[in-house]
Amino acid sequence: MQSQEKISLHTQTVLVLVCSIAYFYAYQLNLYWFDWFEFSYGTNWVYLPSGLRLLLVLVLPETGALAIAAASLYINYSTGSPDAHVFNIVTSALSAAAPYVSRLIAIHFLNLSSELSGLTSAGFFKISVMFALFSATVHQIWFYWQGVTDHWLESTFAMGMGDWLGTVLVLAFASLMIKGYKFMADTFVSR
């Protein structure tokens, strides 16, 4: 895997744009499928973009975090309150920082390789739970402090569950896509 330091600025810019668009459409897809399943402001029982947040930051740490921040900022301004600048910026920063910090914690405390080598199902499970808990906690502290949620503990639990379910669904889908690609490559290359 090529480190991000060796990727040109032009390529990183394109990656940020592509990842931002993917994140935005994951958000739109989640609205379409699970909007009725919202617990409280910004809290869904299933939240697919959280899985994409973790996946992007696992594979492209800084570039993925920047893409998440950009897409979240766009989402917050276009669907939330366009005059709530501090709220929109901090919420976007938390959306990008939570998976990035979770990745750093996993590298230092769960012995995750920075290149993701040797990552097992158990490792994915641990990092997905840690990410969901961390992300939900920091978001809900912020939402409670801003007065957009009344029940901090219940909203934290619901958001943590939604982030974890979204993460599991996205990682399982990504795993299936990789296995399908490998199967297709092996099938057509061997002929």
Phi and psi in degrees as a GROMACS rama.xvg file:
@    title "Ramachandran Plot"
@    xaxis  label "Phi"
@    yaxis  label "Psi"
@TYPE xy
-78.5476  131.799  GLN-2
-71.873  155.276  SER-3
-65.5832  -25.6162  GLN-4
-65.532  -26.5489  GLU-5
-90.6185  -5.77275  LYS-6
-86.0837  134.131  ILE-7
-64.6287  157.908  SER-8
-60.5868  -38.5655  LEU-9
-61.5108  -46.4595  HIS-10
-65.0437  -41.0824  THR-11
-63.3502  -38.1148  GLN-12
-63.313  -44.1764  THR-13
-63.1811  -42.2694  VAL-14
-62.3266  -41.2764  LEU-15
-60.8166  -44.6205  VAL-16
-63.1311  -48.1945  LEU-17
-63.238  -45.0975  VAL-18
-66.6272  -36.662  CYS-19
-63.0381  -43.8101  SER-20
-64.2221  -42.5563  ILE-21
-61.563  -43.0976  ALA-22
-64.4582  -43.2216  TYR-23
-59.3369  -44.9211  PHE-24
-72.578  -27.9092  TYR-25
-64.6239  -38.5995  ALA-26
-63.8525  -45.4679  TYR-27
-62.4108  -41.9504  GLN-28
-62.0498  -41.5502  LEU-29
-63.9238  -40.402  ASN-30
-60.3652  -43.4692  LEU-31
-64.9059  -43.8867  TYR-32
-86.9917  -36.6228  TRP-33
-125.646  12.2177  PHE-34
-59.0263  -35.8224  ASP-35
-66.9509  -13.5913  TRP-36
-100.282  19.3889  PHE-37
-75.7253  136.001  GLU-38
-89.2016  -50.544  PHE-39
-152.064  -176.591  SER-40
-51.7401  122.329  TYR-41
67.776  14.1809  GLY-42
-124.901  111.694  THR-43
-115.626  149.001  ASN-44
-72.4008  -22.5369  TRP-45
-135.617  124.109  VAL-46
-134.292  94.1858  TYR-47
-59.3467  -38.445  LEU-48
-58.687  -25.2511  PRO-49
-64.6956  -37.3617  SER-50
-65.123  -38.9081  GLY-51
-68.5317  -36.1344  LEU-52
-58.2166  -48.8225  ARG-53
-66.2789  -43.8297  LEU-54
-61.0153  -45.3914  LEU-55
-62.1604  -42.3608  LEU-56
-76.5154  -27.4256  VAL-57
-66.8248  -42.1044  LEU-58
-85.375  -42.912  VAL-59
-128.334  80.3548  LEU-60
-50.2859  -67.2738  PRO-61
-73.4244  -43.0439  GLU-62
-62.2295  -43.7327  THR-63
-62.9499  -42.6119  GLY-64
-63.9671  -41.6829  ALA-65
-64.0111  -41.0944  LEU-66
-63.6323  -41.5577  ALA-67
-64.1366  -43.8831  ILE-68
-60.6368  -45.1132  ALA-69
-63.998  -46.9743  ALA-70
-66.1393  -40.5231  ALA-71
-64.0016  -39.6374  SER-72
-61.739  -44.6511  LEU-73
-62.3688  -45.0991  TYR-74
-61.9446  -46.1899  ILE-75
-63.0725  -41.0469  ASN-76
-73.543  -33.0749  TYR-77
-85.6453  -26.8022  SER-78
-112.075  -16.1507  THR-79
-101.164  -134.376  GLY-80
-105.251  110.774  SER-81
-65.9751  -15.9599  PRO-82
-94.754  -5.29989  ASP-83
-91.5528  70.8378  ALA-84
-61.7951  -48.5147  HIS-85
-63.2382  -45.085  VAL-86
-59.6414  -47.5992  PHE-87
-63.8436  -42.4053  ASN-88
-69.6198  -45.6805  ILE-89
-66.4997  -41.7568  VAL-90
-61.2616  -41.5075  THR-91
-65.3851  -41.3916  SER-92
-64.3189  -39.6692  ALA-93
-64.9967  -38.9165  LEU-94
-61.7787  -35.4542  SER-95
-83.6229  -37.2285  ALA-96
-73.8913  -35.1766  ALA-97
-58.3986  -49.4518  ALA-98
-70.6034  -32.3946  PRO-99
-66.4422  -46.298  TYR-100
-65.0235  -39.1601  VAL-101
-61.1521  -39.4538  SER-102
-62.8488  -44.9098  ARG-103
-63.5854  -41.689  LEU-104
-62.4213  -42.5581  ILE-105
-64.3098  -37.1409  ALA-106
-66.3799  -42.3974  ILE-107
-83.6268  -34.8846  HIS-108
-109.796  -24.0926  PHE-109
-105.475  6.14663  LEU-110
58.2156  36.0852  ASN-111
-74.1491  131.093  LEU-112
-68.97  138.821  SER-113
-64.6202  -20.4818  SER-114
-94.5431  4.48466  GLU-115
67.7323  14.7952  LEU-116
-70.7094  140.272  SER-117
75.1566  14.4238  GLY-118
-73.4481  120.147  LEU-119
-101.342  175.439  THR-120
-60.1282  -39.3661  SER-121
-64.2488  -38.9838  ALA-122
-64.6084  -44.1135  GLY-123
-59.7009  -42.1261  PHE-124
-61.0945  -47.7228  PHE-125
-61.6147  -46.8143  LYS-126
-70.0763  -32.2471  ILE-127
-69.3165  -39.5757  SER-128
-67.0481  -46.0532  VAL-129
-60.4819  -45.5708  MET-130
-61.1064  -47.1497  PHE-131
-60.9784  -43.5072  ALA-132
-66.8455  -44.4135  LEU-133
-65.4835  -47.8605  PHE-134
-61.5607  -47.2291  SER-135
-62.6162  -42.2036  ALA-136
-63.8351  -49.637  THR-137
-68.0923  -38.4319  VAL-138
-63.5016  -45.7601  HIS-139
-72.1176  -30.8081  GLN-140
-61.3402  -45.6864  ILE-141
-62.8934  -46.997  TRP-142
-62.9634  -40.961  PHE-143
-65.4649  -43.8061  TYR-144
-62.2843  -33.5052  TRP-145
-85.029  -6.49344  GLN-146
79.9159  20.2874  GLY-147
-96.8287  -4.50686  VAL-148
-138.017  141.348  THR-149
-97.8161  -28.3334  ASP-150
-114.706  87.1729  HIS-151
-58.1405  -50.3886  TRP-152
-65.78  -46.4009  LEU-153
-64.6226  -41.1448  GLU-154
-67.9972  -36.1598  SER-155
-64.445  -43.1371  THR-156
-62.7063  -47.3372  PHE-157
-63.7718  -42.8573  ALA-158
-67.56  -40.5205  MET-159
-60.7119  -43.2503  GLY-160
-65.3933  -43.7221  MET-161
-64.9869  -41.5852  GLY-162
-64.5607  -41.5368  ASP-163
-67.5165  -45.1012  TRP-164
-62.2602  -42.4618  LEU-165
-62.0517  -39.7698  GLY-166
-65.4778  -45.7515  THR-167
-61.3209  -43.8808  VAL-168
-63.3723  -44.7581  LEU-169
-67.7892  -44.4082  VAL-170
-65.7349  -37.0515  LEU-171
-65.7744  -41.7314  ALA-172
-63.4553  -43.6457  PHE-173
-62.1652  -40.5879  ALA-174
-63.0723  -43.3668  SER-175
-63.7382  -39.2898  LEU-176
-64.215  -41.2414  MET-177
-65.5391  -43.944  ILE-178
-64.3092  -40.43  LYS-179
-63.898  -40.5691  GLY-180
-63.4949  -45.8602  TYR-181
-62.6661  -40.9531  LYS-182
-62.2148  -46.4863  PHE-183
-64.257  -42.4204  MET-184
-63.3148  -44.5519  ALA-185
-65.8303  -37.766  ASP-186
-67.8461  -46.2725  THR-187
-85.2046  -25.584  PHE-188
-75.3503  -35.3445  VAL-189
-74.3252  -11.1068  SER-190
